[in-house]
Each structure stands twice: as structure tokens, then as C-alpha cells.
Amino acid sequence: MQRRQFLIGAGATVAVSQFAVIGSLAQQASPVPSGAMLFELPGDNVFPEGIVYDAATNVFFTGSTRDGAIFRGDLTTGEVTILSAADPARPSVVGMDLDDAGRLIVAGGMTNQVSVVNSTSGIPVAQFTIPFTEAFLNDVAVGLDGAAYITDSINPVLYRIAPENLEIGGELEQFVDFSGTVFEYVEGFNANGIVITDDGSKAIVVQSPTGKLFTVDLMSGEVAEIMVEGEAPTAGDGLALDGSILYVLRNANAEIARFELDAATTMATQIDAFTDASFQFPTTLALVDSSQALVVNSQFDAGETPVLPFNVSLIQLPPLPAVGGATPEATPDI
């Protein structure tokens, strides 16, 4: 199962404006001909952000940052349905992940909430809150032990939900405080996408404004920076991991950058970067396999005039060039 977040519920106008400005200033990758399959999402005010793919059922889940609806997309039939309708108790859906018990763990952005939802029935299971008055709960990753880890783009905290508490609810555990570590928060959004290494020992987190990558040891809580060789993935949003290959979706650049991680997860060497003509301010991605990925088209830069319908792109990934210290290649066609 490939797992995987950024924006908005009602009342998040400031955050929307901020990212629209970033998008307008960023250098855009050159579009290439797209053979993407588009999954259209119901609704005209969706502005989706996060996504998770379940290989066991060949379906994906995404949601609306504007009203909290959660959608289920079937890669076999091409059908997208509403799994869980808009709910005032869950007014925004941002990043999400799926655990082995079939529970969707959903970050709520500016709502300061994390919701747990049954991925078969769509029935809410539990809800968690945090003590801060201002926060942005951004992305979620489930570890091999079943615990869920949640990033906060405003407060320097990584939260954790123990697997035995996922159906209980309550206040989120503050697992790591980044204050005083190498992960220094700067102005604006900070911790964004998160992914767990294959051995389950570490979480990898991207800091959006700087493009820095960090690891968090899931036993000790120790924080370390991953040195990046190549272009730092500024505007880094969703992360995905395929063995030693780290995918970083750069939202304002509308591109995906690929890095090879060393065995100790201390160095990330850029392999390449690519885009697709179907991308519309993409935010997160989920790998279907080593040759395909699902990419969420948020349209966060469209203000109140998005191009309808909102959609998710299923793209073919370019073949990987030689890795192992290779020089990054020019942007390939898809």
C-alpha cells in the first residue's frame, strides 16, 4: 500500500492567498504531452489536497479541503464516488493515510482536528484535537507499527496517534518538538509531506519553503537533516517512497523531483524532475506501482475560478535513468 498531504477549509482565505502568490512567482516546469487518465471528482468547490492508494482494492481516497467530503476512486472501473459526505464536524480534509485495519486517518488543516473514518462504510470512527489556537495539520503517514504521524506546518511539532487509540479519540500526542533541533521553522508553512522508510525506523519530512529534508527516528525521536545533492525541492509538498527512490511533489513548480537516498538516509541525490500537462497546482501523489502514480490537482492557485471538474491524474512515470550517483538528466517526456 502506498501512502501518503495543504490547504484549506472555510475561513482559510489568508492561506489560499499565500500559496497563490508562491505559485505565481515560482518557475514552472515545461509541460510535456500528457497521456494521463483523469478521475473527475464530484462537486464544484472541492480543491482537493491529499491522497492515499490501497493496492489491495485498487482504489484511492482523496477529499475536499472546503467541506470535508471524502471520495473513493476505483482504478478498475474509473468510477469516483462519495465515501463520506460533507460533515460540519469535519469541515476540511487535507493529507491522509490508510492503516492495515482499513481506517482512514485524515488531517484537518486549520481545523486543528484529525479524523478517523472507516474506509469501507465512510462512517466516522474517532476525532483528535490539539491544544494550539493556530495550527495547520497537514499530512499523515502510518508506520509499520500502526501508529499515525501527523505534520503541523505552523507549530514545530510532529504528532503521533498510537494504534490502540485510533478508535478512542482525544488529544493528539506531541511526539517530537522540533524546537532546538536542526529542523528550524521559518516564516510561512514548514513541515509538509511525510513518508515512512521501508524498514519502519524513520519518518522523512519535507520543509516547503526551504526544500530541506529531515528524518525523525521513530524510536528515539532524534531529528537529522538529509543532505541534498542537486536542486533543493522548494515548494515540496507530497512525498512518496519506492525503495531508495524518494519522490517529492513540488506544488508551485508543478513538477515531481526524484532523489536516490543512501542506505543511512543521510544523503538524497537528485536523479531527475518531470511534469505533466494535466497538472493544475498539484499537491500530493501516491505511487500505484513503479511505473504509475496518482497526482492530486488542487488548483489552489485558481482562487474562486477553478477549471471544473476537479480531478486526480493517473500518470505514467518516466523510466528511471541510471542511479547511484548519476548526474540528473534533463526533464524527460511522459
Salt bridges, closest charged atoms under 4 A:
ASP97 OD2 - ARG3 NE 3.86
ASP99 OD2 - ARG103 NE 2.78
ASP139 OD2 - ARG4 NH1 1.69
ASP145 OD2 - ARG160 NH2 3.80
GLU167 OE2 - ARG103 NH1 3.22
GLU173 OE1 - ARG160 NH1 3.47
GLU231 OE2 - ARG250 NH1 3.17
GLU255 OE2 - ARG250 NH1 2.97
ASP272 OD2 - ARG258 NH2 2.70
GLU304 OE2 - ARG66 NH2 3.16
